[in-house]
Amino acid sequence: MNRLQKITLSGFKSIKTMDIDLRFLNILIGSNGAGKSNLISFFKMLNEMMAGRFQQYIGMAGRAQSLLHFGPRVTSQIEAKLEFELENGTDTYHLRLSHAAGDTLIFLEETLSFLQSGYSSPKIDQLGSGHQETKITEAAEAMPTAGTLRYLLDRCRVYHFHDTSSVAGVRQSCYVGDNRWLMPDAGNLAALLLKFRKDNSASYRRIIRTIRLIAPFFDDFELEPDGSDRVILNWREKGADRVFGPHQLSDGTLRAICLITLLLQPEDRMPELIVVDEPELGLHPYALNVVAALFRNASRHIQILISTQSGSFLDNFGPEDVIVVNREDKESQFERLNPSDLEVWLDEYSLGEVWEKNIIAGGPH
């Protein structure tokens, strides 16, 4: 199993400097504004960068001044290093981004390295400087390390299922062929489920059974492409002949369906790292526990990074899984919990209760 074992980040939004080791299961907790979502937005930036849309992302994010720690007058560069543990060694992606004319960012440095197990010196590849988009994609054809890192970075994927409005993509029809992987907003959920029903029936059945746990009225999806090769998330209710549309699913049920599909899709289609911001939003307590169990099970074969504000959700995990985020002196500080520090408290209270009592630094305000 590949693993993002360490991330070092500086100069990005509220994160002046951060150096954190990651496990297979990582739960971010902290008060509002502590900086949890800023770490997640860094991974979103990586997603856009690997897709060749870095400059577009900068524009949509409010230009470079919104990404640099307290703006370009205080911070002129963003620097990041991501270290991946592989079966035969460690691959590292290092970048430095510099503020440039037009309030944008350019690559001041982009470096790849591979340290093979048993060796003391890594093989280093420099991808140059001054470019506006990553060069890792074009380098992947000639450099083995670039190919591996391109694969790994492209599969550190951020998912955000908060938008369940009437115009949200997940409630609209989508092209049936758009089924390579789940989109960040689940806009192609119907096409993906149709693909699973045809080619991965075991996974599809697991998804259906789990949806029924949190929505007992649910029977199955009715996924039939129309004449223009588009499909919509229609469904049937138990004991009824009528077909319902996605607009007749509650916000919480729809978000739960998105999370269940994400976490129960076939393992060979899974990302290497799944990043989700506040998955508890709108979920019933029982549904919350079901989803938390899915995250725990998924972490046996992929890496998970979650941000949460829910004590009930936190109760489903161990203190060793938790990274506390605090805002100190206008900077976000990240620290993994030490289980031994909480032994006395956890004899009487759940982990979520300990956090809600502000015994853990970074408790809710």
Secondary structure, DSSP 8 states (H G I E B T S, - for coil): --EEEEEEEEEETTEEEEEEE--SEEEEE--TTSSHHHHHHHHHHHHHHHTT-HHHHHHHTTSGGGTBTT-TTT--EEEEEEEEEETTEEEEEEEEEEEETTTEEEEEEEEEEEEETT-SS-EEEE--SS-SS-SHHHHTTT-HHHHHHHHHHHTEEEE-----STT-GGGS-EETT--SS--TT-TTHHHHHHHHHHH-HHHHHHHHHHHHHH-TTEEEE-----TTSEE---EEETT---EE-GGGS-HHHHHHHHHHHHHHS-GGG--SEEEEE-TTTT--HHHHHHHHHHHHHHTTTSEEEEE---HHHHTTS-GGGEEEEEEETTEEEEEE--GGGGHHHHTTS-HHHHHHTT-STT---
